[in-house]
């Protein structure tokens, strides 16, 4: 695999994971205190 191919694959991966993180944070933002305490217990 060429370095350029590796880099383009990596940038796609990070773009995807950044979108996922933003979505997860938005979901967490909507979470109630009960949801948060449940997450702490897990």
N, C-alpha and C positions, 0 to 999 in steps of 0.2 A: 504494500500500500504506500502510495506517495504521501509525503508530509502534507501537501495541500489538501489531499482527500481527507486525511486524518483531521486536519484543522477545520474543514468545513463540516465534517460529521460532528466534531466537538462543539462547534458553535450552534449547530442545530440542537444538540442535546442540552446545552446550557440555556438556550432560548426557551426550550420546552420546560425545563425545570424551574426557570424564573417565573414563567407564567403559572406553573403549578404552585410555587411558593406564594405568589401574590394571591391566588385564588384561596389557598389554605388560610392565609392571614385574614382575608376578607371573611371567610367562614368563621374563623375564630373570633373576629371582631363582633359578629352577630351572636356569638355564643352567650348563654346566660351564665350567671355565677355557678349554678348547679352543674352545667356542662363543664365548666373550668375545674371545679373541685373533682369531678369524675375523672377528668384527664389527669389531674395530679395523682389520683389513686392508682392509675394504671401503671 
